[in-house]
């Protein structure tokens, strides 16, 4: 299509077509306040935070095994999250790591497994072995030493080596016991997914020990965790204030939502929200989980 046709296509797809033209935007500039600013500086999340979390889990697991007169050995094994496509398409939804796995290892990429040897305290990551054409579509394929250095673990192997590695390194006392994460979330009623891989039947598995102990570890926050939580609260508070600053009668709820999301990402470096934005006006404010797809923040603010 000609350039003029493209402009028309874009204009028709906009929520407010009059704003799609830079020439017209100046006519409406007074409707929109000046751009916000922020005094917050997004912090780096230190890998020492996750190493400390692993240490706390080890202490708790060893205490539990001692109290139950069980051998002080075994492997805590967790499976990270997997990327999901949008239904039958090849579009990959934006990935967010599984929370228990993130707590212990801080790994951002999908497809990983993580192991902690209870006896020695060694931490091991297993990375997916990516095909060569991954680099064409998704970028550089990182070597294993990259993940060892980035995530400050003791050892890194490929996922397809997991059986061989665990058998070779941890069979001194017979078949290794794998403590897997399996338990119910009391909020959602959903269950954590225990690690699964080809050949897991070669190991003894324990599904009852790890979840309550690791969950309790997550309840008690370290000073570094408290600092990050405070930062997230500060970003969220700023974003709420910015929504109130820009809110005007006649705006759509989704426009207010977009202000919150923009501020959180632009100034706070927060790419994810913990839940779908509830941006309710009028009687919508009485709906606890308003904002979902069937009620998509589309009312006019009055």
C-alpha positions as YAML, in Angstrom:
chain: A
units: angstrom
residues:
- id: 1
  name: UNK
  ca: [0.00, 0.00, 0.00]
- id: 2
  name: UNK
  ca: [0.97, 3.63, -0.54]
- id: 3
  name: UNK
  ca: [2.29, 5.67, 2.38]
- id: 4
  name: UNK
  ca: [-1.03, 7.48, 2.73]
- id: 5
  name: UNK
  ca: [-2.83, 4.14, 2.94]
- id: 6
  name: UNK
  ca: [-0.47, 2.99, 5.69]
- id: 7
  name: UNK
  ca: [-1.20, 6.13, 7.69]
- id: 8
  name: UNK
  ca: [-4.91, 5.44, 7.35]
- id: 9
  name: UNK
  ca: [-4.49, 1.81, 8.44]
- id: 10
  name: UNK
  ca: [-2.53, 2.88, 11.51]
- id: 11
  name: UNK
  ca: [-5.03, 5.62, 12.30]
- id: 12
  name: UNK
  ca: [-7.94, 3.22, 12.18]
- id: 13
  name: UNK
  ca: [-6.18, 0.84, 14.56]
- id: 14
  name: UNK
  ca: [-5.49, 3.48, 17.21]
- id: 15
  name: UNK
  ca: [-7.65, 3.91, 20.28]
- id: 16
  name: UNK
  ca: [-7.77, 7.65, 19.55]
- id: 17
  name: UNK
  ca: [-7.14, 8.13, 15.80]
- id: 18
  name: UNK
  ca: [-6.58, 11.88, 16.10]
- id: 19
  name: UNK
  ca: [-3.37, 11.19, 18.00]
- id: 20
  name: UNK
  ca: [-1.85, 9.02, 15.26]
- id: 21
  name: UNK
  ca: [-0.73, 12.06, 13.27]
- id: 22
  name: UNK
  ca: [2.22, 13.99, 14.63]
- id: 23
  name: UNK
  ca: [0.80, 17.08, 12.92]
- id: 24
  name: UNK
  ca: [-2.44, 16.80, 14.88]
- id: 25
  name: UNK
  ca: [-0.79, 15.81, 18.14]
- id: 26
  name: UNK
  ca: [0.26, 19.36, 18.86]
- id: 27
  name: UNK
  ca: [-3.39, 20.47, 18.75]
- id: 28
  name: UNK
  ca: [-4.17, 18.13, 21.65]
- id: 29
  name: UNK
  ca: [-1.01, 18.58, 23.69]
- id: 30
  name: UNK
  ca: [-2.84, 20.54, 26.37]
- id: 31
  name: UNK
  ca: [-4.99, 17.46, 27.09]
- id: 32
  name: UNK
  ca: [-1.95, 15.54, 28.31]
- id: 33
  name: UNK
  ca: [0.30, 16.61, 31.20]
- id: 34
  name: UNK
  ca: [4.05, 16.86, 30.83]
- id: 35
  name: UNK
  ca: [6.00, 13.63, 30.96]
- id: 36
  name: UNK
  ca: [6.60, 12.25, 34.41]
- id: 37
  name: UNK
  ca: [9.99, 11.82, 36.02]
- id: 38
  name: UNK
  ca: [11.31, 9.58, 38.75]
- id: 39
  name: UNK
  ca: [14.05, 9.73, 41.35]
- id: 40
  name: UNK
  ca: [14.24, 5.93, 41.57]
- id: 41
  name: UNK
  ca: [17.23, 4.02, 40.22]
- id: 42
  name: UNK
  ca: [16.46, 0.43, 39.21]
- id: 43
  name: UNK
  ca: [18.73, -1.84, 41.28]
- id: 44
  name: UNK
  ca: [20.62, -4.88, 40.07]
- id: 45
  name: UNK
  ca: [19.46, -8.10, 41.69]
- id: 46
  name: UNK
  ca: [22.67, -9.58, 43.14]
- id: 47
  name: UNK
  ca: [23.26, -13.30, 42.70]
- id: 48
  name: UNK
  ca: [24.31, -13.32, 46.36]
- id: 49
  name: UNK
  ca: [20.60, -13.02, 47.15]
- id: 50
  name: UNK
  ca: [19.89, -16.35, 45.48]
- id: 51
  name: UNK
  ca: [22.99, -17.98, 46.97]
- id: 52
  name: UNK
  ca: [21.72, -16.92, 50.40]
- id: 53
  name: UNK
  ca: [18.32, -18.42, 49.59]
- id: 54
  name: UNK
  ca: [19.99, -21.72, 48.69]
- id: 55
  name: UNK
  ca: [21.91, -21.65, 51.96]
- id: 56
  name: UNK
  ca: [18.72, -21.13, 53.95]
- id: 57
  name: UNK
  ca: [17.06, -24.03, 52.16]
- id: 58
  name: UNK
  ca: [20.05, -26.27, 52.85]
- id: 59
  name: UNK
  ca: [19.99, -25.40, 56.55]
- id: 60
  name: UNK
  ca: [16.27, -26.16, 56.77]
- id: 61
  name: UNK
  ca: [16.51, -29.41, 54.79]
- id: 62
  name: UNK
  ca: [19.43, -30.68, 56.85]
- id: 63
  name: UNK
  ca: [17.58, -29.85, 60.07]
- id: 64
  name: UNK
  ca: [14.51, -31.72, 58.83]
- id: 65
  name: UNK
  ca: [16.49, -34.78, 57.80]
- id: 66
  name: UNK
  ca: [18.29, -34.81, 61.14]
- id: 67
  name: UNK
  ca: [15.02, -34.51, 63.07]
- id: 68
  name: UNK
  ca: [13.49, -37.42, 61.14]
- id: 69
  name: UNK
  ca: [16.62, -39.59, 61.47]
- id: 70
  name: UNK
  ca: [17.02, -39.60, 57.68]
- id: 71
  name: UNK
  ca: [20.39, -39.70, 55.90]
- id: 72
  name: UNK
  ca: [21.71, -36.14, 55.41]
- id: 73
  name: UNK
  ca: [21.96, -36.46, 51.66]
- id: 74
  name: UNK
  ca: [19.94, -36.24, 48.49]
- id: 75
  name: UNK
  ca: [19.36, -33.65, 45.80]
- id: 76
  name: UNK
  ca: [16.80, -30.86, 45.77]
- id: 77
  name: UNK
  ca: [15.80, -30.71, 42.12]
- id: 78
  name: UNK
  ca: [13.59, -28.06, 40.54]
- id: 79
  name: UNK
  ca: [12.44, -27.49, 36.99]
- id: 80
  name: UNK
  ca: [12.21, -23.94, 35.73]
- id: 81
  name: UNK
  ca: [9.44, -22.58, 33.57]
- id: 82
  name: UNK
  ca: [8.93, -23.34, 29.88]
- id: 83
  name: UNK
  ca: [8.11, -20.91, 27.09]
- id: 84
  name: UNK
  ca: [4.57, -21.10, 25.76]
- id: 85
  name: UNK
  ca: [3.30, -20.20, 22.31]
- id: 86
  name: UNK
  ca: [0.07, -18.35, 21.72]
- id: 87
  name: UNK
  ca: [-2.28, -21.24, 20.99]
- id: 88
  name: UNK
  ca: [-1.27, -22.84, 17.66]
- id: 89
  name: UNK
  ca: [0.86, -19.92, 16.44]
- id: 90
  name: UNK
  ca: [4.64, -19.55, 16.55]
- id: 91
  name: UNK
  ca: [4.38, -16.41, 18.70]
- id: 92
  name: UNK
  ca: [6.13, -16.91, 22.05]
- id: 93
  name: UNK
  ca: [4.38, -15.28, 24.98]
- id: 94
  name: UNK
  ca: [6.60, -13.10, 27.15]
- id: 95
  name: UNK
  ca: [8.28, -15.50, 29.58]
- id: 96
  name: UNK
  ca: [8.33, -15.10, 33.35]
- id: 97
  name: UNK
  ca: [10.30, -17.55, 35.45]
- id: 98
  name: UNK
  ca: [8.60, -19.94, 37.86]
- id: 99
  name: UNK
  ca: [8.79, -18.27, 41.27]
- id: 100
  name: UNK
  ca: [10.35, -21.06, 43.35]
- id: 101
  name: UNK
  ca: [13.02, -21.59, 40.72]
- id: 102
  name: UNK
  ca: [13.70, -17.86, 40.48]
- id: 103
  name: UNK
  ca: [14.00, -17.69, 44.28]
- id: 104
  name: UNK
  ca: [16.79, -20.26, 44.37]
- id: 105
  name: UNK
  ca: [18.69, -19.59, 41.15]
- id: 106
  name: UNK
  ca: [17.70, -16.22, 39.66]
- id: 107
  name: UNK
  ca: [17.69, -17.73, 36.16]
- id: 108
  name: UNK
  ca: [15.77, -15.61, 33.65]
- id: 109
  name: UNK
  ca: [15.84, -17.96, 30.67]
- id: 110
  name: UNK
  ca: [13.31, -20.77, 30.12]
- id: 111
  name: UNK
  ca: [14.01, -24.49, 29.94]
- id: 112
  name: UNK
  ca: [16.46, -24.81, 32.85]
- id: 113
  name: UNK
  ca: [16.70, -27.28, 35.72]
- id: 114
  name: UNK
  ca: [18.46, -26.57, 39.00]
- id: 115
  name: UNK
  ca: [19.89, -28.96, 41.59]
- id: 116
  name: UNK
  ca: [21.33, -28.52, 45.07]
- id: 117
  name: UNK
  ca: [23.29, -31.35, 46.68]
- id: 118
  name: UNK
  ca: [22.21, -31.48, 50.32]
- id: 119
  name: UNK
  ca: [25.44, -33.06, 51.58]
- id: 120
  name: UNK
  ca: [27.99, -30.77, 49.90]
- id: 121
  name: UNK
  ca: [25.86, -27.72, 49.16]
- id: 122
  name: UNK
  ca: [26.93, -27.75, 45.52]
- id: 123
  name: UNK
  ca: [24.60, -25.92, 43.14]
- id: 124
  name: UNK
  ca: [24.13, -27.14, 39.58]
- id: 125
  name: UNK
  ca: [22.27, -25.69, 36.62]
- id: 126
  name: UNK
  ca: [21.19, -27.69, 33.58]
- id: 127
  name: UNK
  ca: [20.71, -25.53, 30.49]
- id: 128
  name: UNK
  ca: [18.73, -26.49, 27.37]
- id: 129
  name: UNK
  ca: [20.88, -27.52, 24.43]
- id: 130
  name: UNK
  ca: [19.66, -25.14, 21.74]
- id: 131
  name: UNK
  ca: [19.75, -25.97, 18.02]
- id: 132
  name: UNK
  ca: [22.09, -23.96, 15.76]
- id: 133
  name: UNK
  ca: [19.23, -22.17, 13.99]
- id: 134
  name: UNK
  ca: [18.17, -20.67, 17.35]
- id: 135
  name: UNK
  ca: [20.88, -18.06, 16.78]
- id: 136
  name: UNK
  ca: [19.25, -16.92, 13.53]
- id: 137
  name: UNK
  ca: [15.90, -16.17, 15.14]
- id: 138
  name: UNK
  ca: [16.64, -15.47, 18.79]
- id: 139
  name: UNK
  ca: [20.24, -14.32, 19.06]
- id: 140
  name: UNK
  ca: [23.53, -15.64, 20.37]
- id: 141
  name: UNK
  ca: [23.61, -19.11, 21.91]
- id: 142
  name: UNK
  ca: [25.42, -18.66, 25.20]
- id: 143
  name: UNK
  ca: [28.04, -21.26, 26.21]
- id: 144
  name: UNK
  ca: [27.80, -23.08, 29.54]
- id: 145
  name: UNK
  ca: [30.55, -20.99, 31.22]
- id: 146
  name: UNK
  ca: [28.40, -17.91, 30.62]
- id: 147
  name: UNK
  ca: [25.62, -19.30, 32.83]
- id: 148
  name: UNK
  ca: [28.08, -20.45, 35.49]
- id: 149
  name: UNK
  ca: [29.52, -16.97, 35.74]
- id: 150
  name: UNK
  ca: [26.23, -15.11, 35.46]
- id: 151
  name: UNK
  ca: [24.31, -17.13, 38.03]
- id: 152
  name: UNK
  ca: [27.22, -17.92, 40.37]
- id: 153
  name: UNK
  ca: [26.62, -21.65, 40.64]
- id: 154
  name: UNK
  ca: [29.20, -24.38, 41.06]
- id: 155
  name: UNK
  ca: [28.51, -26.45, 37.95]
- id: 156
  name: UNK
  ca: [26.59, -26.17, 34.67]
- id: 157
  name: UNK
  ca: [25.65, -28.94, 32.25]
- id: 158
  name: UNK
  ca: [23.06, -29.49, 29.54]
- id: 159
  name: UNK
  ca: [19.59, -30.79, 30.35]
- id: 160
  name: UNK
  ca: [20.15, -33.89, 28.24]
- id: 161
  name: UNK
  ca: [23.07, -34.79, 30.55]
- id: 162
  name: UNK
  ca: [21.04, -34.67, 33.76]
- id: 163
  name: UNK
  ca: [20.75, -38.43, 34.32]
- id: 164
  name: UNK
  ca: [24.43, -39.09, 33.67]
- id: 165
  name: UNK
  ca: [25.62, -36.20, 35.83]
- id: 166
  name: UNK
  ca: [23.46, -37.09, 38.83]
- id: 167
  name: UNK
  ca: [24.40, -40.77, 38.63]
- id: 168
  name: UNK
  ca: [28.12, -40.13, 38.18]
- id: 169
  name: UNK
  ca: [28.43, -37.55, 40.92]
- id: 170
  name: UNK
  ca: [25.93, -38.60, 43.58]
- id: 171
  name: UNK
  ca: [25.72, -42.41, 43.62]
- id: 172
  name: UNK
  ca: [28.32, -43.07, 46.30]
- id: 173
  name: UNK
  ca: [25.58, -44.21, 48.71]
- id: 174
  name: UNK
  ca: [23.38, -45.96, 46.19]
- id: 175
  name: UNK
  ca: [20.56, -44.58, 44.11]
- id: 176
  name: UNK
  ca: [20.31, -40.80, 44.74]
- id: 177
  name: UNK
  ca: [17.10, -39.43, 46.25]
- id: 178
  name: UNK
  ca: [15.60, -36.50, 44.36]
- id: 179
  name: UNK
  ca: [13.55, -34.11, 46.50]
- id: 180
  name: UNK
  ca: [11.03, -32.68, 44.04]
- id: 181
  name: UNK
  ca: [8.79, -29.64, 44.40]
- id: 182
  name: UNK
  ca: [5.16, -30.68, 44.67]
- id: 183
  name: UNK
  ca: [2.54, -28.93, 46.77]
- id: 184
  name: UNK
  ca: [-0.69, -26.97, 46.68]
- id: 185
  name: UNK
  ca: [-0.98, -23.20, 46.62]
- id: 186
  name: UNK
  ca: [-3.60, -22.28, 49.20]
- id: 187
  name: UNK
  ca: [-4.45, -19.13, 47.20]
- id: 188
  name: UNK
  ca: [-5.07, -20.68, 43.78]
- id: 189
  name: UNK
  ca: [-5.64, -24.33, 44.58]
- id: 190
  name: UNK
  ca: [-3.08, -25.16, 41.89]
- id: 191
  name: UNK
  ca: [-0.13, -27.46, 42.44]
- id: 192
  name: UNK
  ca: [3.56, -26.87, 41.86]
- id: 193
  name: UNK
  ca: [4.89, -28.98, 39.01]
- id: 194
  name: UNK
  ca: [7.55, -31.49, 40.11]
- id: 195
  name: UNK
  ca: [10.61, -31.78, 37.90]
- id: 196
  name: UNK
  ca: [10.27, -34.36, 35.17]
- id: 197
  name: UNK
  ca: [12.76, -35.64, 32.62]
- id: 198
  name: UNK
  ca: [13.49, -38.75, 30.61]
- id: 199
  name: UNK
  ca: [15.17, -41.28, 32.90]
- id: 200
  name: UNK
  ca: [13.84, -39.96, 36.21]
- id: 201
  name: UNK
  ca: [12.66, -43.49, 37.04]
- id: 202
  name: UNK
  ca: [16.31, -44.38, 37.67]
- id: 203
  name: UNK
  ca: [16.18, -42.34, 40.88]
- id: 204
  name: UNK
  ca: [14.21, -42.48, 44.10]
- id: 205
  name: UNK
  ca: [11.94, -39.45, 44.40]
- id: 206
  name: UNK
  ca: [10.40, -37.63, 47.36]
- id: 207
  name: UNK
  ca: [7.37, -35.44, 46.67]
- id: 208
  name: UNK
  ca: [6.43, -34.46, 50.22]
- id: 209
  name: UNK
  ca: [9.48, -32.89, 51.85]
- id: 210
  name: UNK
  ca: [10.67, -30.00, 49.70]
- id: 211
  name: UNK
  ca: [7.54, -27.91, 49.14]
- id: 212
  name: UNK
  ca: [6.60, -27.02, 52.75]
- id: 213
  name: UNK
  ca: [10.22, -26.36, 53.70]
- id: 214
  name: UNK
  ca: [10.99, -24.19, 50.68]
- id: 215
  name: UNK
  ca: [7.69, -22.34, 51.05]
- id: 216
  name: UNK
  ca: [8.53, -21.50, 54.66]
- id: 217
  name: UNK
  ca: [11.96, -20.27, 53.55]
- id: 218
  name: UNK
  ca: [10.27, -17.90, 51.11]
- id: 219
  name: UNK
  ca: [8.04, -16.50, 53.87]
- id: 220
  name: UNK
  ca: [11.02, -15.16, 55.85]
- id: 221
  name: UNK
  ca: [12.61, -12.41, 53.77]
- id: 222
  name: UNK
  ca: [16.28, -11.47, 53.85]
- id: 223
  name: UNK
  ca: [17.43, -7.86, 54.03]
- id: 224
  name: UNK
  ca: [18.25, -7.90, 50.31]
- id: 225
  name: UNK
  ca: [14.78, -9.23, 49.50]
- id: 226
  name: UNK
  ca: [13.17, -6.58, 51.69]
- id: 227
  name: UNK
  ca: [15.11, -3.93, 49.80]
- id: 228
  name: UNK
  ca: [13.79, -5.19, 46.47]
- id: 229
  name: UNK
  ca: [10.24, -5.38, 47.80]
- id: 230
  name: UNK
  ca: [10.55, -1.80, 49.03]
- id: 231
  name: UNK
  ca: [11.76, -0.73, 45.59]
- id: 232
  name: UNK
  ca: [8.80, -2.46, 43.90]
- id: 233
  name: UNK
  ca: [6.45, -0.72, 46.34]
- id: 234
  name: UNK
  ca: [8.08, 2.64, 45.60]
- id: 235
  name: UNK
  ca: [7.72, 2.14, 41.84]
- id: 236
  name: UNK
  ca: [4.09, 1.08, 42.24]
- id: 237
  name: UNK
  ca: [3.34, 4.06, 44.47]
- id: 238
  name: UNK
  ca: [4.87, 6.46, 41.96]
- id: 239
  name: UNK
  ca: [2.85, 4.86, 39.16]
- id: 240
  name: UNK
  ca: [-0.39, 5.21, 41.13]
- id: 241
  name: UNK
  ca: [0.39, 8.87, 41.79]
- id: 242
  name: UNK
  ca: [1.09, 9.40, 38.08]
- id: 243
  name: UNK
  ca: [-2.27, 7.84, 37.20]
- id: 244
  name: UNK
  ca: [-4.01, 10.24, 39.59]
- id: 245
  name: UNK
  ca: [-2.02, 13.18, 38.20]
- id: 246
  name: UNK
  ca: [-3.06, 12.48, 34.61]
- id: 247
  name: UNK
  ca: [-6.61, 11.24, 35.19]
- id: 248
  name: UNK
  ca: [-9.32, 13.40, 33.63]
- id: 249
  name: UNK
  ca: [-13.02, 12.94, 32.94]
- id: 250
  name: UNK
  ca: [-13.61, 11.28, 29.59]
- id: 251
  name: UNK
  ca: [-10.48, 9.15, 29.65]
- id: 252
  name: UNK
  ca: [-10.83, 5.42, 29.19]
- id: 253
  name: UNK
  ca: [-9.92, 3.07, 32.01]
- id: 254
  name: UNK
  ca: [-7.39, 1.40, 29.71]
- id: 255
  name: UNK
  ca: [-5.66, 4.76, 29.26]
- id: 256
  name: UNK
  ca: [-5.18, 4.96, 33.01]
- id: 257
  name: UNK
  ca: [-3.93, 1.38, 32.98]
- id: 258
  name: UNK
  ca: [-1.44, 2.26, 30.26]
- id: 259
  name: UNK
  ca: [-0.08, 5.15, 32.35]
- id: 260
  name: UNK
  ca: [0.58, 2.77, 35.24]
- id: 261
  name: UNK
  ca: [2.25, 0.18, 33.02]
- id: 262
  name: UNK
  ca: [4.34, 2.78, 31.21]
- id: 263
  name: UNK
  ca: [5.61, 4.40, 34.39]
- id: 264
  name: UNK
  ca: [6.45, 1.06, 35.99]
- id: 265
  name: UNK
  ca: [8.43, -0.04, 32.94]
- id: 266
  name: UNK
  ca: [9.88, 3.30, 31.79]
- id: 267
  name: UNK
  ca: [11.12, 4.43, 35.19]
- id: 268
  name: UNK
  ca: [11.09, 1.28, 37.28]
- id: 269
  name: UNK
  ca: [12.40, -1.28, 34.75]
- id: 270
  name: UNK
  ca: [9.50, -3.54, 35.81]
- id: 271
  name: UNK
  ca: [8.53, -5.52, 32.71]
- id: 272
  name: UNK
  ca: [5.97, -7.67, 34.51]
- id: 273
  name: UNK
  ca: [3.10, -6.85, 36.84]
- id: 274
  name: UNK
  ca: [2.17, -9.29, 39.57]
- id: 275
  name: UNK
  ca: [-1.40, -9.45, 38.29]
- id: 276
  name: UNK
  ca: [-3.67, -8.00, 35.61]
- id: 277
  name: UNK
  ca: [-4.30, -4.31, 36.18]
- id: 278
  name: UNK
  ca: [-7.59, -3.53, 37.92]
- id: 279
  name: UNK
  ca: [-8.35, -0.03, 36.67]
- id: 280
  name: UNK
  ca: [-11.98, 0.39, 37.67]
- id: 281
  name: UNK
  ca: [-14.19, 3.48, 37.69]
- id: 282
  name: UNK
  ca: [-17.77, 3.92, 38.87]
- id: 283
  name: UNK
  ca: [-19.58, 0.72, 39.77]
- id: 284
  name: UNK
  ca: [-16.74, -1.32, 38.26]
- id: 285
  name: UNK
  ca: [-14.82, -0.56, 41.44]
- id: 286
  name: UNK
  ca: [-16.98, -3.10, 43.28]
- id: 287
  name: UNK
  ca: [-15.74, -5.96, 41.06]
- id: 288
  name: UNK
  ca: [-12.79, -7.60, 42.81]
- id: 289
  name: UNK
  ca: [-10.97, -8.86, 39.72]
- id: 290
  name: UNK
  ca: [-12.18, -6.30, 37.21]
- id: 291
  name: UNK
  ca: [-9.87, -5.79, 34.23]
- id: 292
  name: UNK
  ca: [-9.87, -9.31, 32.84]
- id: 293
  name: UNK
  ca: [-10.56, -10.00, 29.17]
- id: 294
  name: UNK
  ca: [-14.34, -10.09, 29.61]
- id: 295
  name: UNK
  ca: [-14.26, -6.75, 31.46]
- id: 296
  name: UNK
  ca: [-11.24, -5.09, 29.88]
- id: 297
  name: UNK
  ca: [-10.88, -1.68, 31.57]
- id: 298
  name: UNK
  ca: [-12.91, -0.01, 28.81]
- id: 299
  name: UNK
  ca: [-15.34, 2.25, 30.67]
- id: 300
  name: UNK
  ca: [-15.20, 6.05, 30.38]
- id: 301
  name: UNK
  ca: [-14.01, 7.81, 33.51]
- id: 302
  name: UNK
  ca: [-16.50, 10.40, 34.72]
...
